[in-house]
Amino acid sequence: MNEYFLETKYIISGSKCDKLIRDGAILVENDKIVDVGKSKDIKKLISGHDKIERNNHIAIPSFINAHTHLPETLLRGICDNETLMTWLNEFIWPFEMKMSSDDAYYGALLGCLELIESGVSGFIDQYFYAESIEKAAKEANIRALLCPSVFDNTPESGSLENTWKHVSNLVKRKTSSDNDLIKYGIGPHAPYTVPKEYLLQIADVASKLDIPIHIHLNETKQELKDAKEQFRMSPIQYVHDLGLTDLRILGAHCVHTDDKDMSIMKSCDFTVLNNPQSNLKMANGIAPIYKYLDLGIKVAVGTDGNASNNDLGMLEEISTAALLQKYLANDPKIINNSQILSIGTIHGMKALGETSSGISKDSVADITLLSYERSHSWPQNNPLSNVIYSSLSSDVSDLFVNGNLIYENRKHKTLDKISIIEKCSEISERILSEMAK
């Protein structure tokens, strides 16, 4: 049984991340926050709890990285300055075709290390070798919504037909298993890579299993142009026309949308997975998430894969997201600090399929602690502002996932960092050498 009394200088609490508690404390029992408030009041409830003092820290809800391709840690930095299709066809896909399931496992372990060090308690992934990623996430003891990729010519299964057979059997088997931290969905790559007949089969399986569909949509102007030539409509309108939006959709990117797209997104169970830094790096544009939020469309934030970001840090991602929306709307008031923190934490948790009300009584105990030991955190005129606009992922000192303290004083408690880094370096060097031949 996990029982912790966590005492900290500041706490960002509430279901909207809009309450600041100074000199506060959080009482954790098993997987839940049983109380939160002023330290002097919470102390009265202690009965054998392990005491953790972080008197120069702030506690926030843990981040959820809502769009990843986790084994792409192995591809970090292999191509920085190309268009999306050149990047995919000449660098990413050739590298991935040489990856084994064991390679993917170690790449995912490296991703888990980075997520933990960045205060991320869970991730939503679309990739092949889902069982390798699951194995890594279980060892790390973090949350994952795994949506095995469906598209042609994968290193795991080969043809699209074989890939779909593998993925459909896998998700049927996995959704019947009982695991608090690991969930499954289905990940058709995009309408331009997955034919209609397979999208319809995917929708049928997702409906029967009651699992989400994680798909790239409206990412680039070229994709939109091609879709209108091929389908006579946008990718979002196309998947809606096929009936996929009758189900839970996790739409990655959604950069270029019109009123008709947004009307569809508003009318169904659709969550936009915003990836601001990746979209900037690939020169794909800026998703108008302020419009989505105004319409009541759900939004979460992810980093995309390490091959296009190139890191998994969520503090930097939400800061970028906030700045871009202010620029796009030409309005500094368009998104506030509580909103953007909620989008990176509580909204992501809900997209992952977990109920959360942040750091609140009876909420799930996923908690990130940021240290104030570095100069960029001072003065503390506005602790929440400092979290959004001054803090860095390297400020993360501790991480609780489901009530378990898995990262304590910047030390991993579940993974062997040195051996993982060494192994991943060997794998990347081997594959790049093979590609050069």
Secondary structure, DSSP 8 states (H G I E B T S, - for coil): --EEEEEEEEEEESTTS-EEEEEEEEEEETTEEEEEEEHHHHGGG-SS-EEEEEEEEEEEE-EEEEEE-GGGGGGTTS--SS-HHHHIIIIIHHHHTT--HHHHHHHHHHHHHHHHHTTEEEEEEEES-HHHHHHHHHHHT-EEEEEEEE-SSBTTTBSHHHHHHHHHHHHHHHTTS--SSEEE-BEE--TTTS-HHHHHHHHHHHHHHT--EEEEES-SHHHHHHHHHHTSS-HHHHHHHTTGGGS-EEEEE--S--HHHHHHHHHTTEEEEE-HHHHHHTT-----HHHHHHHT-EEEE----TTSS----HHHHHHHHHHHHHHHHT-TTSS-HHHHHHHHTHHHHHHHT----SSSTTSB--EEEEE--SGGG-S-S-HHHHHHHT--GGGEEEEEETTEEEEETTEESS--HHHHHHHHHHHHHHHHHHHH-
